[in-house]
């Protein structure tokens, strides 16, 4: 059992070192910046929807109470 685990780990390490193409530091930075920007835009859209729905619900409740 332990021998199989050692073989698996050795093969996994070999594949990570030789077969995986890792991004460059510049590619990684630009991807991270893109993810942060997309997250910020998404957060702003959700915030705007929350405020809009809150105001719509307040308007509906005010009409109901008249």
C-alpha positions in Angstrom: 0.0 0.0 0.0 2.7 2.5 0.9 4.7 1.5 -2.2 1.6 2.4 -4.3 1.4 5.8 -2.6 5.1 6.5 -3.2 4.7 5.6 -6.9 1.6 7.8 -7.2 3.4 10.8 -5.5 6.5 10.3 -7.7 4.4 10.2 -10.9 2.3 13.3 -9.8 5.5 15.2 -9.0 7.0 14.3 -12.4 3.9 15.4 -14.2 3.8 18.7 -12.3 7.4 19.4 -13.2 7.6 18.2 -16.8 4.1 18.2 -18.3 2.3 21.2 -16.7 2.8 24.6 -18.4 2.9 27.1 -15.6 2.0 30.7 -16.3 4.6 33.4 -16.2 4.6 35.9 -13.4 3.3 38.6 -15.7 0.5 36.4 -17.0 -0.4 35.5 -13.4 -0.5 39.2 -12.4 -2.7 40.2 -15.4 -5.1 37.3 -14.7 -5.3 38.2 -11.0 -6.1 41.9 -12.0 -8.8 40.7 -14.4 -10.4 38.6 -11.7 -10.3 41.5 -9.2 -11.8 43.8 -11.7 -14.6 41.3 -12.6 -15.3 40.8 -8.9 -15.6 44.5 -8.3 -17.9 45.0 -11.3 -20.1 42.0 -10.1 -20.2 43.5 -6.5 -21.3 46.9 -7.8 -24.0 45.3 -9.9 -25.3 43.2 -7.0 -25.2 46.3 -4.8 -27.2 48.4 -7.3 -29.7 45.6 -7.6 -30.1 45.4 -3.9 -30.7 49.1 -3.5 -33.1 49.1 -6.4 -35.1 46.2 -5.0 -35.1 47.8 -1.6 -36.6 51.0 -3.0 -39.2 49.1 -5.0 -40.3 47.1 -2.0 -40.5 50.3 0.1 -42.7 51.9 -2.6 -45.0 48.8 -2.8 -45.3 48.7 1.0 -46.1 52.5 1.1 -48.8 52.0 -1.5 -50.3 49.1 0.5 -50.4 51.1 3.7 -52.3 54.0 2.1 
